[in-house]
Structures are given as C-alpha cells and as structure tokens.
Amino acid sequence: MSERRLVIVTGAEGAGKSTIVRALLPHTPNGARIDAEDIGDVNPLQMDDAFFGLLQRNVAALVHGFWDGGYPNVVACSFLRSHNDYRSFRALLPADILVYVINLCAAKPVRDQRRIARSKPTTKEWRDHLDATYGEDSTFEKSDADYRYIRIENDTLTVSETVARVRDAIPEIYAPADG
C-alpha cells in the first residue's frame, strides 16, 4: 500500500471546511493543503457539472504535484458536492492511495452565523440558494466506499476541538490530540 494519503474535508457551506484544513496543516506531517475555493475562483461563477469537473481535475493535478514533491499527506476541501463527484475525482488518482473523507456537519443556524461572520461576502438569498442546492449530503456515508468515512458534528465544537477529533480519527497520519 502506498504511503500517499488524501484527507478530503466535505460539508455544506459554512460547516468549516476551509477553516479546518487551514488549522489541520500545522499538525499534518509532510503535508500540503488545497482549498479549492482558492484555486477555483472564476468570473462568471457557474457552479455546474463542467465547472466542478474542471475543479476536480485541477485539484487532482495539485495532489499529484504535492505527492511528487515529497508531501505524502494532502488535505483538501471544497471541490466535491456528492459521492458521485468523488467517484469521478477518484478516477483521477492512483488506486493504491489511502483516502479519508471527513464530513463536517453543522445546523443551518450555526452555518448561517459562521457565514455572516466571515470575511467572504454573503447574502441571505445566496445562503438559502446554496443550502437548497448543495445542502448536507449523506451520500459519502457508504459501507462499500474505498475511503474511511468520518462524520463530525461541529455545531458546538471550537476549531481546536474539531481538529482534535480529526487527529484522533486518523492516527496513522496524526498523533493523538491532547485534551
């Protein structure tokens, strides 16, 4: 089995994906971080299948580049909408890698508060549109998947507590978190 690992953080908008991958990187030995929101900002924004296909190909190319550059542990987020997206993305990667899917889950009022508080501009209409279109997805929780699935309810967790849960769930990458 390869020593190349990919941790994919998923969740509805406002669940904390970008925040958590940034916070995980300092704990990720020989690690790299990819936030697809940073590499997939386009104008005009069209969140359709063609765009997500392009985004997945770009993320896969970066994952390969980091692995080839000596960073075997890559943490990535914000490029999958569902398990179907994962299957098409997975086809772009070697078969012998270890994949972990962390699904961050938070209730809409919590996510709304997070989205209002962050620096990225938002409106109630945009938040409601995204929630209706890309709400919480349970399709990643499959018993026959080729990844380890970890669901984290982070409504009441701090960033540090969420990172500790991820670290505890993946001891082959992360040393157990203290307290």
Contacts in CASP RR format, 6 or more apart in sequence:
PFRMAT RR
TARGET T0000
AUTHOR 0000-0000-0000
METHOD contacts of the structure
MODEL  1
MSERRLVIVTGAEGAGKSTIVRALLPHTPNGARIDAEDIGDVNPLQMDDA
FFGLLQRNVAALVHGFWDGGYPNVVACSFLRSHNDYRSFRALLPADILVY
VINLCAAKPVRDQRRIARSKPTTKEWRDHLDATYGEDSTFEKSDADYRYI
RIENDTLTVSETVARVRDAIPEIYAPADG
1 96 0 8 1.000
1 98 0 8 1.000
2 94 0 8 1.000
2 96 0 8 1.000
2 97 0 8 1.000
2 98 0 8 1.000
3 72 0 8 1.000
4 67 0 8 1.000
4 72 0 8 1.000
4 74 0 8 1.000
4 94 0 8 1.000
4 96 0 8 1.000
4 97 0 8 1.000
4 98 0 8 1.000
5 72 0 8 1.000
5 73 0 8 1.000
5 74 0 8 1.000
5 97 0 8 1.000
5 98 0 8 1.000
5 99 0 8 1.000
5 100 0 8 1.000
5 172 0 8 1.000
5 173 0 8 1.000
6 63 0 8 1.000
6 74 0 8 1.000
6 75 0 8 1.000
6 76 0 8 1.000
6 93 0 8 1.000
6 97 0 8 1.000
6 98 0 8 1.000
6 99 0 8 1.000
6 100 0 8 1.000
7 24 0 8 1.000
7 28 0 8 1.000
7 73 0 8 1.000
7 74 0 8 1.000
7 75 0 8 1.000
7 76 0 8 1.000
7 99 0 8 1.000
7 100 0 8 1.000
7 102 0 8 1.000
7 166 0 8 1.000
7 170 0 8 1.000
7 173 0 8 1.000
8 76 0 8 1.000
8 77 0 8 1.000
8 80 0 8 1.000
8 86 0 8 1.000
8 99 0 8 1.000
8 100 0 8 1.000
8 101 0 8 1.000
8 102 0 8 1.000
8 147 0 8 1.000
9 17 0 8 1.000
9 20 0 8 1.000
9 21 0 8 1.000
9 24 0 8 1.000
9 75 0 8 1.000
9 76 0 8 1.000
9 77 0 8 1.000
9 102 0 8 1.000
9 104 0 8 1.000
10 17 0 8 1.000
10 77 0 8 1.000
10 80 0 8 1.000
10 101 0 8 1.000
10 102 0 8 1.000
10 103 0 8 1.000
10 104 0 8 1.000
10 137 0 8 1.000
10 140 0 8 1.000
11 17 0 8 1.000
11 103 0 8 1.000
11 104 0 8 1.000
11 105 0 8 1.000
11 136 0 8 1.000
11 137 0 8 1.000
12 105 0 8 1.000
12 106 0 8 1.000
12 111 0 8 1.000
12 130 0 8 1.000
12 131 0 8 1.000
12 134 0 8 1.000
12 135 0 8 1.000
12 136 0 8 1.000
12 137 0 8 1.000
13 111 0 8 1.000
13 115 0 8 1.000
13 127 0 8 1.000
13 130 0 8 1.000
13 131 0 8 1.000
13 134 0 8 1.000
14 106 0 8 1.000
14 111 0 8 1.000
14 114 0 8 1.000
14 115 0 8 1.000
15 104 0 8 1.000
15 105 0 8 1.000
15 106 0 8 1.000
15 111 0 8 1.000
15 154 0 8 1.000
16 104 0 8 1.000
16 106 0 8 1.000
16 114 0 8 1.000
16 154 0 8 1.000
16 162 0 8 1.000
17 35 0 8 1.000
17 77 0 8 1.000
17 78 0 8 1.000
17 104 0 8 1.000
18 35 0 8 1.000
18 37 0 8 1.000
18 77 0 8 1.000
18 78 0 8 1.000
19 159 0 8 1.000
20 77 0 8 1.000
20 102 0 8 1.000
20 104 0 8 1.000
20 159 0 8 1.000
20 162 0 8 1.000
20 163 0 8 1.000
20 166 0 8 1.000
21 33 0 8 1.000
21 34 0 8 1.000
21 35 0 8 1.000
21 75 0 8 1.000
21 76 0 8 1.000
21 77 0 8 1.000
22 33 0 8 1.000
22 35 0 8 1.000
23 159 0 8 1.000
23 160 0 8 1.000
23 162 0 8 1.000
23 163 0 8 1.000
24 33 0 8 1.000
24 75 0 8 1.000
24 163 0 8 1.000
24 166 0 8 1.000
24 167 0 8 1.000
25 31 0 8 1.000
25 32 0 8 1.000
25 33 0 8 1.000
25 75 0 8 1.000
27 163 0 8 1.000
27 167 0 8 1.000
27 174 0 8 1.000
27 175 0 8 1.000
27 177 0 8 1.000
28 73 0 8 1.000
28 75 0 8 1.000
28 173 0 8 1.000
28 174 0 8 1.000
29 73 0 8 1.000
29 173 0 8 1.000
30 70 0 8 1.000
30 71 0 8 1.000
30 72 0 8 1.000
30 73 0 8 1.000
31 66 0 8 1.000
31 71 0 8 1.000
31 72 0 8 1.000
31 73 0 8 1.000
31 74 0 8 1.000
31 75 0 8 1.000
32 66 0 8 1.000
32 71 0 8 1.000
32 73 0 8 1.000
32 74 0 8 1.000
32 75 0 8 1.000
33 74 0 8 1.000
33 75 0 8 1.000
33 76 0 8 1.000
34 59 0 8 1.000
34 62 0 8 1.000
34 63 0 8 1.000
34 66 0 8 1.000
34 74 0 8 1.000
34 75 0 8 1.000
34 76 0 8 1.000
34 77 0 8 1.000
35 76 0 8 1.000
35 77 0 8 1.000
35 78 0 8 1.000
36 55 0 8 1.000
36 58 0 8 1.000
36 59 0 8 1.000
36 76 0 8 1.000
36 77 0 8 1.000
36 78 0 8 1.000
36 79 0 8 1.000
37 77 0 8 1.000
37 78 0 8 1.000
39 55 0 8 1.000
39 58 0 8 1.000
39 59 0 8 1.000
39 62 0 8 1.000
40 55 0 8 1.000
40 58 0 8 1.000
42 51 0 8 1.000
45 51 0 8 1.000
47 133 0 8 1.000
47 134 0 8 1.000
52 79 0 8 1.000
52 81 0 8 1.000
52 85 0 8 1.000
53 88 0 8 1.000
55 79 0 8 1.000
56 79 0 8 1.000
56 80 0 8 1.000
56 85 0 8 1.000
56 88 0 8 1.000
56 89 0 8 1.000
56 92 0 8 1.000
57 92 0 8 1.000
59 76 0 8 1.000
59 79 0 8 1.000
59 89 0 8 1.000
60 89 0 8 1.000
60 92 0 8 1.000
60 93 0 8 1.000
63 74 0 8 1.000
63 76 0 8 1.000
63 93 0 8 1.000
64 93 0 8 1.000
66 74 0 8 1.000
67 74 0 8 1.000
73 173 0 8 1.000
79 85 0 8 1.000
79 89 0 8 1.000
80 86 0 8 1.000
80 89 0 8 1.000
81 134 0 8 1.000
81 137 0 8 1.000
82 137 0 8 1.000
82 139 0 8 1.000
82 140 0 8 1.000
83 137 0 8 1.000
83 139 0 8 1.000
83 140 0 8 1.000
83 142 0 8 1.000
83 145 0 8 1.000
84 139 0 8 1.000
86 101 0 8 1.000
86 140 0 8 1.000
86 147 0 8 1.000
90 99 0 8 1.000
90 146 0 8 1.000
93 99 0 8 1.000
98 148 0 8 1.000
98 172 0 8 1.000
99 146 0 8 1.000
99 147 0 8 1.000
99 148 0 8 1.000
100 147 0 8 1.000
100 148 0 8 1.000
100 150 0 8 1.000
100 169 0 8 1.000
100 170 0 8 1.000
100 173 0 8 1.000
101 140 0 8 1.000
101 145 0 8 1.000
101 147 0 8 1.000
101 148 0 8 1.000
101 149 0 8 1.000
101 150 0 8 1.000
102 150 0 8 1.000
102 152 0 8 1.000
102 166 0 8 1.000
102 169 0 8 1.000
103 137 0 8 1.000
103 140 0 8 1.000
103 141 0 8 1.000
103 149 0 8 1.000
103 150 0 8 1.000
103 151 0 8 1.000
103 152 0 8 1.000
104 152 0 8 1.000
104 154 0 8 1.000
104 162 0 8 1.000
105 136 0 8 1.000
105 151 0 8 1.000
105 152 0 8 1.000
105 153 0 8 1.000
105 154 0 8 1.000
105 155 0 8 1.000
106 114 0 8 1.000
106 153 0 8 1.000
106 154 0 8 1.000
106 155 0 8 1.000
107 155 0 8 1.000
108 131 0 8 1.000
110 155 0 8 1.000
111 127 0 8 1.000
111 131 0 8 1.000
112 127 0 8 1.000
115 122 0 8 1.000
115 127 0 8 1.000
116 122 0 8 1.000
140 149 0 8 1.000
141 149 0 8 1.000
141 151 0 8 1.000
142 149 0 8 1.000
148 169 0 8 1.000
148 170 0 8 1.000
150 165 0 8 1.000
150 166 0 8 1.000
150 169 0 8 1.000
150 170 0 8 1.000
152 162 0 8 1.000
152 165 0 8 1.000
152 166 0 8 1.000
152 169 0 8 1.000
154 161 0 8 1.000
154 162 0 8 1.000
157 165 0 8 1.000
163 177 0 8 1.000
164 177 0 8 1.000
164 179 0 8 1.000
165 177 0 8 1.000
166 174 0 8 1.000
167 174 0 8 1.000
167 175 0 8 1.000
167 176 0 8 1.000
167 177 0 8 1.000
168 174 0 8 1.000
168 176 0 8 1.000
168 177 0 8 1.000
END
